């Protein structure tokens, strides 16, 4: 039995980001400078002196060192730092959980969740492209890499093919997700890809890993983003309306494997987040029908379709028709990634979805969903336990 505990004991009071760029375009700035820019922007948004930040929470083996950030920001006392191993966007719920626990327990007062990414220099796990040529293979990858299961696109492609075989999902359904993302990004001034696309353009884009084409894949990006977490009591003295963290879940599937993103056989056409969804809905004391905006990790288009099923927005196997019918549009049943997501805004491994959730609940988003009071972050396939979190308007 998953217990509900500590709901609404922490909140987001500031969000910010650095400039965004394509692969390698911000390498000269480096990870730490980008992270500092994002943290300062988030503190300014909150009306908080950066020197008051006394905790840092990261994920995906981010090599940005909290001690270095503390020096750069003028932190008076560093009381907490935590890192979630691996996971790309599935590590973000863990970073949120760490920040949540740190401030609600009194270990720290203001904890920043931060992710910085530069995808040119070889910076270990800061790269998004899986196992690189010349890298030593992790244990799990040693069983799969010799057969081509090296890069995320190949791994998602297998899951996509199984979903197609089981449920009749088609490449037209994948295209609907990509077209939707570009349409949302067209009115987002921060988005890197602001031109809409057609079904024909999707199908004509080059094949990456059958059945995935270029327009099924997120872009590689440089940049950083951050969010300031504190208690509701401290939030009252800050500049912006706080957004409550209602609940967080971190729950992996049985037989999870780092390289293949494998799950139990009956869930292989899945993001592996069904248990995480079960736990989150119990902890939040709500369900899919209570969500106004869904921020779904969209490294690849099939992940959105599978996530909609895994988190309960539609029955298993019906995600393809669900997106094709426009149910994820801004005026649909459940608006998904109104900012354009990883497929069209920028790829920073989930954290920009957190920023969009906060903007939606503040009522300041570029593509504002009327009356939005509850937002879900749902991680996709990943190497850490994965999970999600629910944000609510305070």
VENHU-V111692 format. One record per backbone hydrogen bond with DSSP energy under -1.0 kcal/mol. NH is the residue of the N-H (numbers start at 1). CO is the residue of the C=O. If there is no record, write none. Layout:
nh = [NH	NH]
co = [CO	CO]
This chain:
nh = [8	9	11	12	13	16	18	21	25	27	30	34	35	36	37	38	39	40	41	42	43	44	45	46	47	48	52	53	54	55	56	57	58	60	61	69	70	71	72	73	75	76	79	80	82	84	90	91	95	96	97	98	99	100	101	102	103	104	105	107	108	111	112	113	114	115	117	123	126	127	131	135	142	143	144	145	147	148	149	150	155	156	157	158	159	160	161	162	163	164	165	166	167	168	174	175	176	177	178	179	180	181	182	183	184	185	186	187	188	191	192	193	202	203	204	205	208	209	212	214	216	217	218	219	222	223	225	226	227	228	229	230	235	237	238	239	243	244	245	246	247	249	261	267	268	270	277	278	279	280	281	282	283	284	286	290	291	292	293	294	295	297	301	305	306	307	308	309	310	311	312	313	314	318	322	323	324	325	326	327	329	332	334	336	337	340	345	351	353	354	355	356	357	358	359	360	361	362	363	364	372	375	376	377	378	379	388	389	390	391	392	393]
co = [245	6	230	243	228	226	224	222	22	24	26	30	31	32	33	34	35	36	37	38	39	40	41	42	43	43	49	50	110	110	80	112	82	86	84	65	66	67	68	69	70	51	54	54	56	58	87	88	91	92	93	94	95	96	97	98	99	100	101	102	102	229	55	227	57	225	223	121	123	124	150	132	138	140	141	141	144	145	144	148	151	152	153	154	155	156	157	158	159	160	161	162	163	164	170	171	172	173	174	175	176	177	178	179	180	181	182	184	185	188	345	344	198	199	200	202	212	212	209	206	213	214	299	342	21	117	115	16	113	14	111	11	231	234	235	46	12	392	10	390	390	388	257	264	265	268	273	274	275	276	277	278	279	280	281	287	288	374	374	335	376	378	216	301	302	303	304	305	306	307	309	308	308	315	318	319	320	321	323	322	326	329	327	328	294	337	341	348	350	350	351	352	353	354	355	356	357	358	359	359	369	391	293	389	295	387	249	377	247	375	244	373]
